[in-house]
């Protein structure tokens, strides 16, 4: 228990035990609870005595109510060193139900009379049929649900280790262990909106369930004669040991309706003919041509040499947001950050953007393009329309409005898994604020990231908008005051000239970096719901994976403030659109300033002959333990036909180094 208030905490507990038990558990844990600004628990020596069971089952249910005014209250049901419970601030009531069952059947039993599946003990509501089927005849299982009357509360369900490793205040008594929730399972505040739209006086929803994979091999009592329930029978294997059962429960944890296994979409090809000029022109791709979501876009192999411009075989790739729904904006446009590579650009570049239109423009999102020189402001146009090939691959699903009421962190080392966070945030205009996601919330690596927002219904100006980018994360603590903004593209129903910015802010003192957000939305000071999604691009640590298009290189070079070849050349990668990552790497021990820094971005690659000397830099986002004013930079450079070098990947750093060291470069082909 960890609370700061005067509060009534009614609870209801029921246990059902049956069968023949020959066990005894005795636990003695003397402790002192301090409720103050710095709550703590002092544990003295614990004595535990356990005798093994033979057969039987136990089913228990706990329902906790949080009633009246309180600043903070945490109360949980614990097993071993981990507790699950509710932390809430409330004006009236919120009830969290926790149901647990376990059974151990003796090899002498013909059948068992224990729980057949997970059931709610303290409410007429019950777990869904899918949940009950998943737990059918499991040996260990647990579940949790939420009941909220129509009232105003903020609450969250937390997993909390005991003891925690957070430092104690200096005035804490000897032997004290700080009590502080460390992992928010679910922010319940947003459920309130559903409470008022639900039928009856209560809103009830499942929060989580987890059941062991090991199933009993005995028939259930429904098909057994009661006389045989506890009579000797042919030997059957006993369940696996408890540690394996608990590991199975953990691996089968399902939170609400969270679905982490949302694969990246397949590549979609669209060919359109249009006249490319120095002015923005519609390419002919509009809202309904793509599903809503975040995409890598590739404008493939553009040849303009016979159409009034000198570009030969160049491809342009970037990351964009998209909506298939209607738009209602007076011309809000968002330019897509593109990287390009190919045979020869000859100082010519193509720009892409999305445009939100109103009724006059068809109320659809439109993709537009224009032509420009990369080295001057002179205008350039093609002489006629020609066909262009666009390729799109969805890398993040559409944001859910209102945001999904879940928070789910993807498993470690699982490529393409999603981490989903729904956050209720109050932001002051043009001020950076923490969103409640930190560097330790994610696995080290590169991520596609999106934030969905809909402030219009509460007086803001953003209506069903999604902002998307590529970011780097080092899962750990930082020791440097710095920040790096994430390049974002946005699209949606109506942006109304409002922007959102994201950055990962690091701090001195070996503390986690914080994801921060800033917006120009004039009603941002009102608490709003934001839906954050992250897709892990590479496994961590990186391993080559041909089936997922992952390439891994190790380059042993001395980086300087000038560009240096990394030894990755044209034929080392197929032509296409990639996410590239360098690091994590440290340069402080070779004359640089970085400690465990990594950087990532979107890159185009061309694996054939080049015939120019142009270089195109890759837009990178960098993160890590401490940059100390140092930074990675990456680019691709072409060479003349006679040189024979073709396309090469190069790097430099802001401070340079005085010796060679190994750098890991990972490339994943998305299209």
C-alpha positions in Angstrom: 0.0 0.0 0.0 1.3 3.4 -0.9 -0.9 6.4 -0.5 -1.0 10.1 0.3 -4.5 11.1 1.5 -7.4 10.3 3.8 -9.2 7.6 1.9 -11.5 4.7 2.4 -10.4 1.5 0.6 -13.2 -1.1 0.8 -12.2 -4.5 -0.4 -13.9 -7.8 -1.0 -12.0 -11.1 -0.9 -13.2 -14.6 -1.5 -11.3 -17.8 -1.6 -12.6 -21.3 -2.6 -10.5 -24.3 -1.7 -11.3 -27.9 -2.3 -9.7 -31.3 -2.5 -7.2 -33.0 -0.2 -4.3 -30.7 0.8 -1.3 -31.7 2.7 0.6 -28.5 2.9 1.3 -25.7 5.3 2.6 -22.2 4.6 3.7 -20.0 7.3 5.0 -16.5 6.5 6.2 -13.9 9.1 7.3 -10.5 7.7 7.7 -7.8 10.3 7.4 -4.4 8.6 6.9 -0.7 9.2 4.9 1.4 6.8 5.6 5.2 6.6 3.0 7.3 4.8 4.5 10.7 4.0 5.9 12.8 1.2 8.5 10.0 0.8 6.6 6.8 1.6 8.7 3.8 2.5 8.5 0.3 3.9 11.0 -1.2 6.3 11.3 -5.0 6.1 12.8 -7.0 8.9 13.9 -10.6 8.5 11.2 -12.8 7.0 10.6 -16.4 7.9 8.7 -18.7 5.4 7.9 -22.3 5.9 6.2 -24.3 3.1 5.2 -28.0 2.8 4.3 -29.3 -0.6 0.7 -30.0 -1.8 -0.6 -33.2 -3.2 -3.9 -32.4 -4.9 -6.6 -29.8 -5.0 -7.2 -26.3 -6.2 -7.6 -22.7 -5.0 -9.7 -19.9 -6.6 -9.6 -16.4 -5.2 -11.0 -13.1 -6.2 -10.1 -9.6 -4.9 -12.1 -6.5 -5.6 -10.6 -3.2 -4.5 -12.6 0.1 -4.3 -11.1 3.5 -4.1 -13.5 5.9 -2.5 -13.6 9.6 -1.6 -10.9 12.2 -2.1 -7.3 11.1 -2.4 -4.0 12.4 -3.9 -2.5 9.0 -4.6 -3.4 5.4 -3.5 -1.7 2.2 -4.6 -2.9 -1.1 -3.4 -1.9 -4.4 -5.0 -2.1 -8.1 -4.9 1.4 -9.6 -4.8 3.0 -12.9 -5.8 6.7 -13.2 -4.9 8.5 -10.0 -5.6 5.9 -8.5 -7.9 2.6 -6.7 -7.2 -0.2 -5.8 -9.5 -2.7 -3.2 -8.3 -4.5 0.1 -8.8 -3.1 3.6 -8.3 -5.8 6.2 -8.4 -6.9 9.7 -7.7 -10.6 9.9 -7.2 -13.6 11.9 -6.2 -15.9 8.8 -5.7 -15.4 5.2 -6.7 -13.4 3.0 -9.0 -13.3 -0.8 -8.6 -10.6 -3.1 -9.8 -11.2 -6.8 -9.8 -8.4 -9.4 -9.7 -9.1 -13.1 -10.2 -6.6 -15.9 -9.7 -6.8 -19.7 -9.9 -4.2 -22.4 -9.4 -4.5 -26.2 -9.2 -2.2 -29.2 -8.8 -3.6 -32.6 -9.6 -2.1 -35.7 -8.1 -1.1 -38.5 -10.4 -3.5 -40.6 -8.4 -6.6 -38.7 -9.6 -8.8 -39.7 -12.4 -10.2 -36.2 -12.9 -10.2 -32.9 -11.2 -12.9 -30.6 -9.8 -11.0 -27.4 -9.9 -11.6 -24.3 -11.9 -12.2 -25.0 -15.6 -11.2 -21.5 -16.7 -10.9 -17.9 -15.6 -14.1 -16.4 -14.0 -15.0 -13.1 -12.4 -16.0 -13.7 -8.8 -17.3 -10.2 -7.7 -19.4 -9.0 -10.6 -22.2 -10.2 -12.9 -19.9 -9.3 -15.8 -17.5 -12.1 -16.9 -14.4 -12.5 -19.1 -15.0 -12.8 -22.8 -15.5 -16.2 -24.4 -12.1 -15.8 -26.1 -10.4 -15.2 -22.7 -12.2 -18.2 -21.1 -11.2 -20.4 -24.1 -7.5 -19.3 -23.8 -7.5 -20.3 -20.1 -9.4 -23.5 -20.5 -8.0 -26.2 -18.2 -4.9 -24.2 -17.5 -3.1 -25.0 -14.3 -2.4 -21.3 -13.3 -4.2 -18.2 -14.5 -5.1 -14.7 -13.5 -7.2 -11.8 -14.8 -8.2 -8.3 -14.0 -11.1 -6.1 -14.8 -12.3 -2.5 -14.3 -15.7 -1.3 -13.0 -16.3 2.5 -12.9 -19.5 4.2 -11.9 -20.4 7.4 -13.7 -18.1 9.7 -11.8 -14.8 11.6 -12.3 -11.5 9.8 -11.5 -8.0 9.4 -12.7 -6.5 5.9 -12.2 -4.0 3.5 -13.4 -3.1 -0.2 -13.0 0.6 -0.7 -12.2 3.0 -3.6 -11.9 5.3 -2.8 -9.0 8.4 -4.7 -7.9 9.3 -5.1 -4.3 11.9 -3.9 -3.5 12.4 -1.1 -6.0 15.8 0.2 -6.8 14.9 3.9 -6.8 17.2 5.8 -4.4 15.8 6.6 -1.0 15.5 10.1 0.4 18.3 11.0 2.8 16.0 11.1 5.8 14.7 7.6 5.3 15.1 5.1 8.2 17.7 2.4 8.1 16.7 -0.6 6.0 13.9 1.3 4.3 12.8 0.3 0.8 11.1 3.0 -1.3 7.6 2.3 -2.6 7.0 3.7 -6.0 5.0 2.3 -8.9 7.4 1.6 -11.8 5.4 0.3 -14.7 2.0 1.6 -15.7 0.0 -1.2 -17.2 -3.0 1.0 -18.2 -4.1 4.6 -17.8 -7.7 4.3 -16.8 -8.5 8.0 -17.0 -9.6 7.8 -20.6 -12.1 5.1 -19.7 -14.2 7.9 -18.2 -15.3 9.0 -21.7 -16.7 5.6 -22.3 -18.4 5.5 -18.9 -20.7 8.3 -19.8 -21.6 6.8 -23.2 -22.3 3.3 -21.7 -25.6 1.8 -20.8 -26.5 1.4 -17.1 -24.6 2.8 -14.1 -21.3 1.0 -14.7 -18.7 0.7 -17.4 -16.9 -2.7 -17.2 -13.9 -3.8 -19.2 -11.2 -6.4 -19.1 -7.7 -5.1 -18.3 -5.6 -8.2 -18.7 -5.5 -11.9 -18.5 -2.7 -14.5 -18.4 -2.9 -18.3 -18.2 -0.2 -21.0 -18.4 0.2 -22.9 -21.6 0.5 -26.2 -19.6 -3.0 -27.8 -19.5 -4.3 -30.5 -17.3 -4.4 -33.9 -19.0 -7.3 -35.0 -16.7 -10.9 -34.8 -17.7 -12.9 -32.1 -15.9 -15.5 -32.9 -13.3 -18.3 -32.2 -15.7 -17.6 -35.5 -17.4 -16.5 -37.3 -14.3 -18.4 -39.4 -11.9 -18.1 -37.7 -8.5 -17.1 -41.0 -6.9 -13.9 -41.1 -9.0 -12.7 -37.6 -8.3 -10.3 -38.5 -5.5 -9.8 -42.2 -6.1 -6.5 -43.8 -7.4 -6.1 -44.1 -11.1 -3.4 -44.9 -13.7 -0.4 -42.5 -13.3 -0.5 -39.2 -15.2 2.3 -36.7 -15.3 2.2 -34.0 -12.7 2.3 -30.3 -13.8 5.7 -28.7 -14.5 7.3 -26.8 -11.7 6.0 -23.5 -10.6 8.8 -21.4 -12.2 8.0 -22.8 -15.6 4.3 -22.3 -15.1 4.9 -18.7 -14.1 7.1 -18.1 -17.1 4.4 -19.5 -19.2 1.8 -17.2 -17.6 4.1 -14.2 -18.3 4.6 -15.1 -21.9 0.9 -15.4 -22.4 0.1 -12.1 -20.8 -2.7 -10.3 -22.8 -3.6 -6.8 -21.9 -7.2 -5.8 -22.9 -7.5 -6.0 -26.6 -3.8 -5.0 -27.3 -2.6 -6.7 -30.5 1.2 -6.3 -30.8 1.5 -8.5 -33.8 0.4 -6.0 -36.4 2.7 -6.7 -39.3 4.0 -4.1 -41.7 1.8 -4.0 -44.9 2.8 -5.3 -48.2 4.2 -2.9 -50.9 1.6 -1.1 -52.9 2.5 0.2 -56.4 0.7 3.1 -58.0 1.6 4.5 -61.4 0.4 8.0 -62.3 1.0 10.4 -65.2 1.3 14.1 -64.5 3.3 17.2 -65.6 6.2 17.9 -63.2 7.0 21.6 -62.9 8.5 24.0 -60.5 5.0 24.5 -58.9 3.2 22.0 -56.7 1.1 19.7 -58.8 -1.3 16.9 -58.0 0.2 13.5 -58.8 -3.3 11.9 -58.9 -3.0 9.9 -55.6 -5.7 10.9 -53.1 -7.1 9.7 -49.7 -8.9 6.6 -50.8 -5.9 5.2 -52.7 -4.2 4.2 -49.4 -5.4 3.1 -46.0 -4.9 5.4 -43.1 -1.5 5.0 -41.4 2.2 5.7 -41.6 4.1 4.8 -44.8 7.5 4.6 -46.3 7.1 6.1 -49.8 9.4 5.5 -52.7 9.3 7.5 -56.0 11.2 5.0 -58.1 13.8 5.4 -60.9 12.8 8.8 -62.3 14.3 9.6 -65.7 13.7 13.1 -67.0 16.6 13.4 -69.5 14.3 13.1 -72.5 11.6 15.4 -71.0 13.4 18.7 -70.6 15.4 18.0 -67.4 18.7 16.2 -66.8 17.8 13.6 -64.1 18.8 10.0 -64.7 17.5 7.0 -62.7 17.1 8.7 -59.3 14.8 7.3 -56.5 13.4 9.4 -53.7 12.2 7.8 -50.3 10.8 9.2 -47.1 8.3 8.7 -44.3 4.7 10.1 -44.4 1.4 10.1 -42.6 -1.8 9.4 -44.5 -5.5 9.5 -44.0 -8.1 7.8 -46.1 -10.9 9.8 -44.4 -12.3 13.2 -45.4 -10.3 16.4 -44.9 -11.6 19.9 -44.1 -8.6 22.2 -44.2 -7.9 25.4 -46.1 -4.7 24.1 -47.7 -2.6 22.7 -44.8 0.4 21.1 -46.4 3.2 18.9 -44.9 6.5 18.4 -46.9 7.9 14.9 -46.8 11.6 14.7 -45.9 13.2 12.8 -48.8 16.5 11.1 -49.4 17.5 10.3 -52.9 20.1 8.2 -54.8 20.6 7.0 -58.3 22.6 7.2 -61.5 22.8 11.0 -61.8 20.6 13.7 -60.3 22.6 16.5 -61.9 21.6 19.0 -59.2 17.9 18.4 -59.7 15.6 17.3 -56.9 11.9 16.3 -56.6 9.9 17.4 -53.6 6.8 15.6 -52.3 4.1 16.9 -49.9 0.6 16.0 -48.7 -2.2 18.6 -48.9 -5.4 18.7 -46.9 -8.3 20.1 -48.8 -11.8 21.4 -48.0 -15.0 20.9 -49.9 -13.7 22.9 -52.9 -10.8 20.6 -53.2 -12.8 17.4 -52.8 -12.3 17.0 -49.0 -9.5 14.5 -49.6 -5.8 14.3 -48.8 -3.7 14.8 -51.9 -0.1 13.9 -52.8 1.7 16.6 -54.7 5.1 17.0 -56.3 7.3 19.7 -57.7 10.7 20.0 -59.4 13.6 22.2 -58.3 17.4 22.7 -58.5 19.3 21.6 -55.4 21.9 24.3 -55.8 20.0 27.4 -56.9 16.5 29.0 -56.8 16.2 28.9 -60.6 12.9 27.3 -61.8 12.9 24.1 -63.9 10.1 22.1 -65.5 9.6 19.1 -67.6 8.2 19.7 -71.1 5.3 17.3 -70.9 3.4 14.8 -68.7 5.0 11.4 -68.2 4.4 8.3 -66.0 5.9 8.0 -62.6 6.0 4.9 -60.3 5.2 5.3 -56.6 5.6 2.5 -54.1 4.1 2.6 -50.5 4.5 0.3 -47.6 2.5 0.8 -44.4 4.9 0.7 -41.4 2.5 1.8 -38.6 -1.3 1.2 -38.4 -3.7 4.1 -38.3 -4.0 6.0 -35.0 -7.1 5.1 -33.0 -9.5 7.9 -32.2 -10.2 8.1 -29.3 -6.8 6.6 -28.5 -6.8 2.9 -27.6 -7.0 2.6 -23.8 -3.9 0.4 -23.5 -0.2 0.7 -22.8 1.8 -2.2 -24.1 5.5 -2.5 -24.4 6.8 -4.9 -27.1 8.9 -7.9 -26.1 12.7 -7.6 -26.2 14.4 -8.5 -29.5 11.1 -8.9 -31.4 11.5 -7.2 -34.8 8.4 -5.3 -36.0 6.5 -5.6 -32.7 4.5 -2.5 -31.7 4.7 -0.6 -28.4 1.6 1.4 -27.8 1.1 4.1 -25.3 -2.1 6.2 -24.7 -1.2 9.3 -22.7 -3.4 12.0 -21.1 -1.2 15.1 -21.3 -1.7 18.8 -20.4 0.6 20.9 -22.5 1.3 24.7 -22.3 1.6 26.3 -25.7 5.1 26.4 -27.1 6.6 24.7 -24.1 8.3 21.3 -24.1 6.7 18.9 -21.6 7.3 15.2 -20.7 4.8 12.8 -22.2 5.4 10.0 -19.8 7.5 7.8 -22.1 11.2 7.5 -21.3 14.3 5.8 -22.8 13.9 2.8 -20.5 10.3 2.3 -21.8 11.7 0.9 -25.1 14.4 -1.5 -26.3 17.6 0.0 -27.8 17.2 0.6 -31.5 15.5 2.5 -34.3 11.8 3.0 -34.4 9.0 4.3 -36.6 7.0 6.5 -34.3 3.6 8.2 -34.7 1.4 10.3 -32.4 -2.3 10.6 -33.1 -4.2 13.5 -31.7 -7.8 14.9 -31.9 -8.1 18.1 -29.8 -10.9 19.6 -31.9 -13.8 18.1 -29.8 -12.4 19.8 -26.7 -11.8 23.2 -28.2 -8.4 22.6 -29.9 -7.6 23.0 -33.6 -6.2 19.5 -34.5 -8.8 17.2 -35.9 -7.8 13.5 -36.3 -4.2 14.3 -37.2 -1.2 11.9 -37.1 2.5 13.0 -36.9 5.1 10.4 -38.0 8.9 10.1 -37.9 11.9 7.9 -37.4 13.7 8.0 -34.0 16.6 6.3 -32.2 16.4 5.1 -28.6 19.1 3.9 -26.2 17.3 1.9 -23.5 19.1 3.1 -20.4 20.2 6.3 -18.6 21.7 9.5 -19.9 24.4 11.7 -18.6 24.4 14.7 -20.8 22.1 17.8 -21.2 20.9 17.6 -24.7 18.0 17.0 -27.0 17.4 16.1 -30.6 14.2 16.8 -32.4 12.5 14.1 -34.5 11.6 15.1 -38.1 7.8 14.6 -38.4 5.4 14.5 -41.3 1.7 15.0 -40.5 -1.7 14.4 -42.2 -5.3 14.1 -41.1 -8.7 15.7 -41.2 -7.7 19.2 -40.4 -4.4 20.6 -39.0 -5.5 24.2 -39.1 -1.9 25.4 -39.2 -1.1 23.8 -35.9 2.1 21.8 -35.4 3.4 19.2 -32.9 7.1 18.6 -32.3 8.8 15.6 -30.6 12.2 15.3 -29.1 14.1 12.9 -26.8 15.6 15.0 -24.0 18.6 13.8 -22.0 19.8 14.9 -18.6 22.9 14.8 -16.4 23.0 12.4 -13.5 22.5 9.0 -15.1 18.7 9.3 -15.4 16.5 8.1 -18.3 15.9 10.4 -21.3 12.4 11.7 -21.6 10.2 11.9 -24.8 8.9 15.5 -24.9 6.3 17.2 -26.9 5.5 20.8 -27.8 2.5 22.2 -29.8 1.1 25.5 -31.0 -2.5 24.3 -30.3 -4.1 27.1 -28.4 -6.2 24.7 -26.2 -3.3 22.5 -25.4 -3.4 23.4 -21.7 -6.6 21.3 -21.5 -5.7 17.7 -20.8 -5.8 15.8 -24.1 -5.4 12.2 -25.1 -2.5 11.3 -27.4 -1.9 7.9 -29.0 1.8 7.0 -29.4 2.9 4.0 -31.5 6.4 2.7 -31.9 7.6 -0.1 -34.3 11.0 -1.6 -33.6 12.8 -1.7 -37.0 15.8 -3.9 -36.1 16.2 -6.8 -33.6 18.3 -5.7 -30.6 21.2 -6.5 -30.8 21.2 -6.3 -34.6 21.5 -9.6 -36.5 21.4 -10.1 -40.2 18.0 -11.4 -41.3 17.5 -11.9 -45.0 13.8 -12.8 -44.6 13.2 -9.3 -43.2 15.6 -7.5 -45.4 18.1 -6.7 -42.5 21.7 -6.3 -43.5 24.5 -5.9 -41.0 28.0 -4.4 -41.6 31.0 -3.7 -39.4 33.2 -0.9 -40.5 36.6 -0.3 -38.9 37.5 3.2 -39.7 38.9 6.4 -38.2 36.0 9.0 -38.5 36.9 12.6 -38.8 35.1 15.9 -39.3 35.4 15.2 -43.1 33.6 12.5 -44.9 35.1 9.0 -44.7 34.1 5.9 -46.8 32.6 3.2 -44.6 33.3 0.4 -47.1 29.7 -0.1 -48.0 29.3 0.2 -51.8 26.7 -0.1 -54.5 26.6 -3.9 -54.8 26.4 -4.5 -51.1 22.7 -3.6 -51.0 19.9 -4.0 -53.5 18.3 -0.9 -54.9 15.4 0.3 -52.7 14.2 2.3 -49.7 15.9 1.6 -46.3 16.0 2.5 -42.7 19.7 2.8 -41.7 21.2 2.8 -38.2 24.8 3.4 -37.0 25.8 2.3 -33.5 25.4 2.3 -30.6 29.0 3.3 -30.5 31.4 5.4 -28.4 34.0 7.7 -29.6 35.2 9.3 -26.3 38.1 6.8 -26.1 39.4 7.7 -29.6 39.3 11.5 -29.2 35.6 12.1 -29.8 32.8 12.9 -27.3 30.1 10.2 -27.6 29.2 7.5 -25.1 27.0 4.8 -26.5 25.2 6.9 -29.2 23.2 5.7 -32.2 21.5 7.4 -35.1 18.9 6.3 -37.6 17.1 7.6 -40.7 15.5 6.8 -44.1 17.9 6.2 -47.0 17.6 5.5 -50.7 20.1 3.1 -52.3 21.1 2.5 -55.9 23.1 -0.7 -56.7 24.1 0.0 -60.3 26.4 2.3 -62.2 26.5 6.1 -61.3 27.7 9.0 -63.4 27.9 12.1 -61.2 29.8 13.3 -58.1 26.8 14.4 -56.1 26.3 13.5 -52.5 22.9 13.4 -50.6 22.9 13.6 -46.8 20.5 11.4 -44.8 18.3 13.0 -42.2 19.2 11.3 -38.9 17.8 11.3 -35.3 20.4 10.5 -32.7 20.1 9.3 -29.1 22.3 7.6 -26.5 24.0 8.0 -23.1 25.9 11.2 -23.7 26.7 13.0 -27.0 28.8 15.8 -25.4 28.3 18.0 -28.5 29.3 15.2 -30.9 27.1 13.8 -33.6 27.0 11.2 -36.4 26.4 12.3 -40.0 25.7 9.9 -43.0 25.4 10.4 -46.7 25.6 8.6 -50.0 27.9 9.8 -52.7 28.0 8.9 -56.4 31.0 8.8 -58.6 31.7 9.3 -62.3 31.3 6.4 -64.6 35.0 6.3 -65.3 35.9 6.2 -61.6 34.3 2.8 -61.1 33.3 3.5 -57.5 29.6 4.0 -58.1 27.5 4.6 -54.9 29.2 4.7 -51.6 28.1 5.2 -48.0 30.1 7.8 -46.0 30.2 9.1 -42.4 31.7 11.9 -40.3 31.4 13.1 -36.8 31.2 16.6 -35.4 34.4 16.3 -33.3 36.3 13.6 -35.3 38.5 10.9 -33.8 42.2 10.1 -33.5 42.1 6.3 -34.1 40.1 3.7 -35.9 37.4 1.7 -34.2 34.6 -0.6 -35.3 31.1 0.8 -36.1 28.1 -1.4 -36.7 25.8 -0.2 -39.5 22.4 -1.9 -40.0 20.3 -1.4 -43.1 16.7 -2.7 -43.5 15.1 -2.7 -46.9 11.5 -1.6 -46.5 10.7 -1.3 -50.2 
